[in-house]
Each structure stands twice: as structure tokens, then as C-alpha cells.
């Protein structure tokens, strides 16, 4: 017999958390909690609240308390009837996620990707539904934790929705269906490109520990963010895998490095990458990303087939078949629509789990990033057999912990060297 919405919430989210101080249970309310209060966490909270007036923001957590308070104020102005986060539900520090999980029915994970596997696992074990941003892991050990958490969610009847929002874009869905129906013939190659300036730069504040600074400026440290192939190209390469009917690459080789960025604020990430992925039947995916100011910028996904090509982001097919999507890029905001799907699944008691594509797409970008770092060709089998992780383990990160990478006397952090660096 199909569970009612309230029964679904009661059994999967747990009634014990609903009895927490400061919360008044109501059958028409779904409580969300946000882990990570940067720009993406704030946006995810808005996307979630856009999915229904029954959704209440009940808890917020971040490494820094002032970020929590700043985003709470901004969100309260935009959603005065849905933001219900008092001071006792504003959490900070590396353990803030634990308190957010306790305070919510649905957990939105949008902090440093290093912690996504651990926080996803903790939320699922606690019986909570989860939205988790990309990338879902930054190394093979984290990837295995994500896969196990998604499998556990299936067994427990819990939702896991990925921040790979392309899958929820109506225009992409229609265009991709035409590709799958043969509009460009057999795909022989794909070009994926995302060239942009550096983003989200947080300067060091007085009194911060080294690890606290790196955590606050997480996009620019590879042990926290995974670098730009996982951070940015994951959207492109997820679309490639979608176009290739969820196939995974056999192997990859890449190149990259640090050519332009200078200063401690840029941490130890590369500023340019190029990766070649070989898929079954000899299909090659050529992927490029760059994060340098004052350069040509582009975000595109080109699918090249035996009968034509598809400019996916422009919703256009050319060749033997010529077609252009009749509307704009989307019939709705894909960032909102993925949350609509999540909360509809919760209300209807029909669990939604994106693990079947979010795990292999994450593995693909880790494979590409590691090939750039090492200068070596990496096979799918090598990646899947590895338990490598960027130290320290996520559960061991504390404010007073030793930072895994340190600046020199000029404030410059060491960068991986292709041909010398060994990973996996």
C-alpha cells in the first residue's frame, strides 16, 4: 500500500528529530537544512523553497558563522514566510553538518566537495532525504562512499538528488531525445568546453588557522574542491555520458598546469586543463577548461555524429536533420526543476535516486583530473581499484588540524607537477 506523504516523512526522516527544541511539528511542512552557506548553498535553499510553500528553511551550517548569518538575513528578505532559522539553528565549524542533519527532514549539501561523501553518508544513515551538489567526490575513496550511500538510500526508501541539473533541463531533454533517436547518426566525437575567469575568491582573515583559511577559500585547494575538471567540467562530461547512453570511458589522458595565477588566494589548483577520454567503439571526448582572466570564454557541448552535429546548449541540430528548439533555452529553470522533482517525490512517497548517473559521472571527472595531475594515462579499471584519497580524511578535519598543504615564505602553495606527481 502506498505511503501517505506524512507517513513517508515520518518513517524516512525520523520523528525523533521533529521533537527537537524550537520546532513545532506540522503535517504540511517539510524542513530543509543547508550545509554550506556560500553562493551555491544560498541558491540551493532558494531553489528548494521555490518548490513549494510547504518547505521551510529550518537550519543552516557553514565553516564560518558570519556566512550563516549573512545568508540567513538575505534569504529571510526574499522568503519571509519560509525562513524559520533562529540563532539556535545557526551552526558553524567543520562539525556543523551533524547539527543541520538533526534539525531537518531534507539536507541540502553545498559545501566543499571534500566533505560531500561523508555528509551524504551521515544524512542517509540518519534517515534524511538529500540534495547534494556536484562534484560528489574528489577522489576514489570518496567516490566509493558516495556509491555506498546511494545504495543505502535505495534500501531505505530515501531520495538522493544530484546537482547535475542538466538532466532536469527540458530543452536539453528534448534535444537529447532527438540525438538518441538518430538525428545526428552515430556519435563519433564530442567536444566539451568551459573557459572562464577564476571565481569565488575569499581572502585570508586575521586570526584564521591555516586549515580554516583553506576551508573558507575551498575552490582554490585541490584537496577540498577537486580542482576544475570535477568542479566545472563535470556538467559537460555528465552531458557527454548522457549522450553516449550512460557509457563510461575506458581510459583518459590529459595535460594541465599553472601558467598565470599568482598569489596565495589562488591556492594550489591548476588554471588550465585538457583531457581526452576514450569511450567504447573508439568514440573520443575532448574536454577543455580554463580559469584565467582576460581570455576568451566559452561554455559549450558539441556532439558530432555521422549525419550531423548537435550544439546541445543552444538546442540546435544541423546536418541531414536541421532543427532548432522553438523556445528559449528552457521551459523553466533546471536548478528549480531538480528541486521540484525532489520534493514531489517526497510528497508522493516515491523515492528518487540519481546515483545511477551521478556516481559514474563523478568517477569520469576524477579520472580526467588525475590524468592531468600525473601526466599519465589512467584506465577505468585503475580508478575503480584505487582507494586513494587526498589527505586528511574528511572526518579528521578540525579547526586545529594540520593543513595538508602549506604556503612558502612568499605565500605561494606548491602545485602538482605532471610527470613527477604520483596518485592512485
N, C-alpha and C positions, 0 to 999 in steps of 0.2 A: 504494500500500500504506500502511495506517495506521501512523503512527509509534508506537513504544512511548513510555511516559511518559518514560523516561530519554533516549531519542533526542530527544524534544520539548524537554526541558530543555537537552540538550547543544547542539542546533542553535540554539535561540532565545535561551537565556540566555548561552551562550558558555562554553567550557571554560577560557579564559584566566583569568577571574575566579575559577574554582574552585581555581586553583592558588595563590591569594593566601596569604600567611603567616597562620598561625593557623586555617586552615580545612582540615578533613580531608574529602575527597570521600566521599560515600556515596550509593548508588543509592536509598535510602529517605528521603532528606532533601531538603526544599525550603527554601532560605534566604530569609528575608524581611528587608528593611531598612526602617526608618521614617524619613521626613523630616518633622520637626515633632514635638516631644515635649510639646505641650500636652495638654489633656484628650482631644481628638479623636484625636490620634496614639496616645496610650496605649490608647484604646478600640479603634482600628482594629487595633492589634497583638493585643489580646485576641480580637477577632472573628476575625482570621486564624488564631491558634493554636487557637481553638475548632473550626476547620475540619479539624483532623486532627493526630494525634500525630507525623506526619512533618514537621511545619512547625517550623522553628527560627528564632527571632529572632537574627539574626547581626550586625546593625549598627544604630546609632541616630544621628541627627543633628538638631541644633537650633541656633538662633542662640546660645543660652546653654548652656554646658557643664553647669552645675548642674542644669538641667532634664533633660538627658540622664541624668545620674547618678541623679537622684531617681526618674525613671520606670523606669530600669533596675532599681533596687532594688525598687520596688513590683511590677513585672512578674515579677521573679525569685521573689518570695514566692508569687505566685499560680501561676506556671508554672515550677517549679524544673527540670523536665526539658526544657523547650523554650527557655528563655532562655539563649543562649550568646554574650553580648556582653562581651568582655573590654575592658580600657581602650583597647587599640589600635583598637577598633571603635566608640569613642565620639567622635563628630566634632561640632565646633561652628563657628559662623561662617556667613556668607552662602554660602560655597562648600562647606559640609558635604555637600550633596546629591551632589556629584561622588563623594565617597568612599563614601557609602552605596550608590550605584548600582554602583560597582566591587565591592562586597562582598556583593551579593545576587542571587538569581535573580528575586525579585519585589519591587518597590519600592512601598511604601505612602506616598503623598504626602498629608500632612495639615498643612502649614504655611500661611503666609499665602497667600491666593488669588492675589495678585500674581504669585507665582512658579510657580503650578501649570502654566501653559503651557510655560515654559522647562524645568521639571524633568520634565514628561511627555515633552517632545520629546527631552531628553537621555537619558532612560531607554529610550525606544523605539529611538533611534539606537544605543544600546549593546546592544540585543537583549534587554531585560528586559521581563517582564510587569509590568503596573502596575494598582494600585488608586489612584484619585485622588479626593480629597474634592471636595465642592461648595464654593463655586461654582468652575467650571473655568477661569474667566477673569473679569476685572473691566472689560475694555474691548474694543473691536472688534479691535485689533491682537492682543491675547492670544487672542481667540476664533478668529482665523484660524490662529494657531499650533496651537491645540488641534485644529482640524479637520484640519490637515495631519498632525499626529502620529497621530491616529486612523486616517487613510487609510494612513499608512506602516505602522502596526501591522497593518492588514489585509493589506498586501502581504507583510509579514514573518512572518505567522502568529503574532502575539503577542496576548495578552489585554489589553484595557483595560476595567476595570470601574469604574463611577461610584459615588460616594457618595450618589446619589439612591436611597435604599434603599426608597422606596415601591413601586418596580417589583418588588421581591422579597418584598413583604408578602403572604402567602397570603390573608388576609382582604380586602385591597384588590383583589387579583387576581380573586377570586370575585365581589365586589361590582361591580367594573368590567365584568366579562364580562356580568353581568346588565344593566347600563346599556347596553352595546354591543348586547345582544340586544333592546333596546327596552323595558325595564321602566319607564322614565320617559318614553318617547316621544323626540321630538327635543329635544336640549338647546337652550334659548334664552338661558340666562344662567348664570353661575357666580359664587358669592361665595367668595373666599379670604381668610382672616383669620389673622394670627398676632400677638397682642398679648402682650407680656411685659416684665419688667424688663430693665435692662442686664445684660450678662453678661461674664465673663472680663475683669476689670479688673486690670491689672498696674501698680502704681505705679512711678515712676521710681526707679532705684537710683543711689547715688553713683558717679560715675566713668563713667557711660554717655555715649556720644556721642548726639547728638540722633536720628540715624537708627537707632541701636541701641535707644534707648528706644521709638521708634515701632514698630520691628520686634517688640519684645517685647510691646507692647500693641496688636498689629496690628488687632484687631477694631474699634478706635475711630479708625482713619485710613482715609479712603476710597481712597487710592492703594494701600493694602495689602489691604483687605478687600472693597472694592467697595460698602460700606455695607449697609443692612439688607434692601433688596429682593433683591439677589443672595445675601446671607448666609442669610436666613431664608425669605423668600417663594419662593425657588427650589423648595423642596419642594412648596409649594402649586401654583405655576404649572406645574411639571412634571406634577403630577396633572391640572391643567386640560387641558394639551396631550394627555395620555394619554386623558382622557375624550373629547376632541374628535378622536380618532383621528390624533394627531400633527400636526394643523394648526398653522401659525404665525400670529401676529397680523399684521394688515395695518398697524395703527398703534396708538399709545398716547399718552395724555396723563395727566399726574399732577401732584400737589402734595405738598409736604412742607417740612420745615424743622426748626429747633432752637428748641423752646419752653421747655424745662425744664432740661436737663442743663447743669451749670456746672462749670468747673474743667478743668485740663489733662488729667486722666485720661480725660476723655471725647473727647479729640482733636477731630476736625473732621467727625464724622458727624452726620447728621440724627437726631432722635429720633421722628419720625413721618412716614409716607408713605401716600399713597392713589393708586392707579393704575387707570385704565380702559383695558382692552385691547379693541380691536375685531377680531374674527375673521371669517372668511368667513361668508356668509349672515346677517350682522347680529348674530351672537352676541357678547355682551359679557361680559367677565370683570372683576369688580370686586374689587380686591385691596387689602388694608389691613395695615399693620404698624406697631407702636409699641414703643418701648423706654424706658418711664418707670416708676419705682417708684410704688407705692400707687395703681395704677389697675386697672380691670377687665382681666382677662387671658382670652384665648381662642385656641385653635388649631383651625381648622375648615376643611372643604371641602364646600360645599353645591352640588350640581348640580341645576339647576331645568329641568324638561322640560315638554313639552306634556301629559304624562299623569301627572306626579307629580314628586317630588324625591328626591334621594339625599343622605343625610348620610354621606359616604364614611368619615370617621374613626370613626364609630360603627357602620359596616357595616349601615346601615339604609336601606330604600326604602319610601316612603309614596306613596299615590295610588291609581290604578287597580290597581296591584300593591302589596301590603304584605308586606314580607319583612325579617327580621332574621337576620343571621348567627347560627348556632346556638351557636358557641363564644365565646371571648373575642376580643379584637381581632386575634389572630394565632395561627396554628398554628406557632409558632416565632418567633424574634427575627429581624426583617428585616435588622438590622445583621449578624447572624451569617450569615444565609442568602445575602447577596450575596457573602460570602467563601467560603461552601460552593460556590457556583456558580463562582467564580473558580478555586478550587483543584481542583475536579472537572474543569473544562475543561483545566487544565494537566496533570493526571494522565492524562486520556484523550486528550490531543493534539488537542482540538477547540477552537480559539481562540474566545474570547468577546469581543465588542467592543460596548460600549454607546454608541459615538459617534453612532449614528443618532438617539438622543434627547437625549443629554447636551449636544451642541453647540447644537441649536435651543432647548432649554430655557434654557441659559445666555444665548443671544442674547436671549431674551424678557425675562429679568430685567435685563440691561444696558439694553435699550430702555426698560423701565419706570423704572429708576433715573435714567437720563439725562433722561427727561421731567420727573421731579421736580426735578432739579438746575437745569434750564434754564427750566422753566415752559412749554416749547414742546411741541407735538405732534411726535412722531417716527414716521416710517414705517419699515417693514421694509427698504425699498429704501435709505433713508438710512443705516441702521445697517450694512447689508451692504456698502455702498460705502465706508464710512469705514475709515481706518487709524489713527484716534485712539488714543492710549494715555496713561495717567496717568504723567507723568514721575517719576523716570527710568526707562529701560528696565530690566527685571529683571536682565539680565546686567551692568548698570553699578552695581548697588547694592553698596556696600562699607561696612565699619565707619567708614571715614574720609570717606565721601562726604558731599556737602552734602544735607541733608534738603530735600525739595521743599516742605514747609510748616513754618513756624516759629511759636512762640508769641509773644504780645506781652509787655510787661513784667509783666502780671498772670498770665501763664501760659495765656492763652486763645488758641486757634488760630482762624484765620479760617475761616468756613463759606461754602459756595457760596450765592449769592443768586439765587433764581428771578426771571426777568425781566431779569437782568443777566448771569448766567453763560452763556457760550457754550462748547459742547463739540462733538464731531464735526467 
